[in-house]
Each structure stands twice: as C-alpha cells, then as structure tokens.
Amino acid sequence: MTENERIEKGGAIRRQVLGAEHVDRPGPTPTKLQAAFRQFTTEHCWGTVWVREGLSHKQRSMLNLAMLSVMARWHEFEVHVRGALNNGVTDDEIVEILLQAGVYGGVPIAAEGFRIADRVIAEYRPTGT
C-alpha cells in the first residue's frame, strides 16, 4: 500500500471507529506540528495497524482501553471509550477491562477509568434513548 492509500484507508477507519462527529468537529486550524502528527497517526495507527485482519476493531478497541487506562492517558482513553462503543464493546465488557486494568495497573487507575467511562457512556447513550 502506498502512503496515500494508507492515509485514505486509515482516515476511513478512524472516522468509522471514532465517529464522524469527533473526526469532523470544527476547531482551530491545526498548526504545522499538529498537522504532521495527525497525518502520522492516520497513516501508521489507523492505516497500518487498524487495517490488519488479525484482530477485529472491537478487539483492538478493548486492547486500547486496557493500555490507555494503565498508562493513565485519560484524554485518549475518553476518545477510545466512544470508539469502543461504536465498535460494539458493551458496558459489561468495559467493566471487565477496567477491573483487569485495576488488578494489574492499580486501583486508582481503575477508579479514574470508571469515572470517565461512566460519563462517556451517559453522553453516548442518554437516558430515555
């Protein structure tokens, strides 16, 4: 695959996983540094790894939640909770992921993960819908 093909396929997967609302959210024009990093992640994270057939998008989302929580990368964790829900990860599976992370990464990690996941799930699936 060429660089342009990886960027195109990566962008499509990123939009599918994270949702068009997140990807297309208006914001300030990215700086030269931000644009370079966005291209890098689109090509390499989404266009090289996420395109592989070895794991489903759901499985990749579950792994991301575990890794990002243990590393306490809360902004990315929040983004990927939404992505996980888009990929069919259930609330019960998120509970199990965070309990697993709590055992191996520490209870404070799990506590923060639960707080963030609760908020994101409530926003994703408002009461009465």
N, C-alpha and C positions, 0 to 999 in steps of 0.2 A: 504494500500500500504506500502511496506517496504521502508526503507531508500534508498536502491539501486534502487528500482523501481521508487521512486520519483526523484532520481538523473538522471536516464536514461530518463524518460519522460520529466523531466524539461530541460535536455540538448537538447532533440529533439525540444521542443517548443522554447527554446532560439535560436537555430540555425534557425528555421523557421521564427521567428519574426525578429531577428537582422540580419540574413543573414549569410551564411557560410563564406563569405569573412571577416566579422567582427569577428566571433567566432574563425575561424581558422587562423587569422592573426598571422604571426610569430612575436615573440617578445622575450624579455628576459625570461628565466625560472622564473616562479613565486617563490617568497620567500615562506617560510613556512606559514607566516601570510596571504599572498595573496592567496595561495592555499586553506587555510582553509576558507577564506571569499568567494572565488569562489564556493567552494563546498556548503557552507551555502546558498548562493543566488540561486544556481542551484536547490538545494533541496527545499528550502522554498518559494522563489519568484516564480520560474518557475514551480517547481514540486508539489507545494501545492496549490498556488493561481491561476496561469495561466491555470492549468488543469481543473479547475472548469467550469461547464457548465452554470452558472448563467449569465455570460456576454460573448460576443464574444471577440475574440482577438482584433478586431477593436475597440470595446467599451473600452476595457482595455487600448489600446494604447491612445485613446482620453483622458481618465482619467489621464494617466501618464503624457501626455503633459501639461495638466492643472496644476496638482500638482507640477510637477518638475519646471515649469516656475514660479509659485507663490513662491516656495521655493528657486528660483534662483540657482538651481542645474544644471548649464549650461552644464557641460560635459555629465551628464546623459540625459539631455534634448536633446542634439545633437544626442546621440545614439538612443534615442527613437523617434526622428523625422524620422530617417531612418526606424526604426521598424514600425512606424505608416504608412509610405508609403508602406512598404511591406504588411501591413495588410489591405490595401485598403482605408486608410484615404486620402481624397482628399485635394488638396491645399486650396480649399474653406472652407473645414471643419477646417483645421489648422488656417486659418484666423479667423474663428468664435471662436475657442478655445482661441486664443490669445487675441481677443477683450474681451471675457468674463473674462479672467485672468487679463487683464488690468483694467477692471472696479472694480474687487474685490481685486486684488493684487497690483495694481498701474501701472501707465503709463510707468515708467521706466522698469518695468518687461516686459510689452508687447513689448516695443521698442527693448529690447535685444532679446526677443523671436523671433520677426520678423526678426531681423538681422541674427540670427543663422538659423532659418528655411529657409530663402531665400537662404543662402549659401548651406545648406544641400540639398534642393530641386534642386538647379542648378547642384550640383555634382551628384545627384541621376538620374536626367533626363537632361543630357547635351543637349544644343541647337542642333537641327538638327537630334535628335534621336526619 
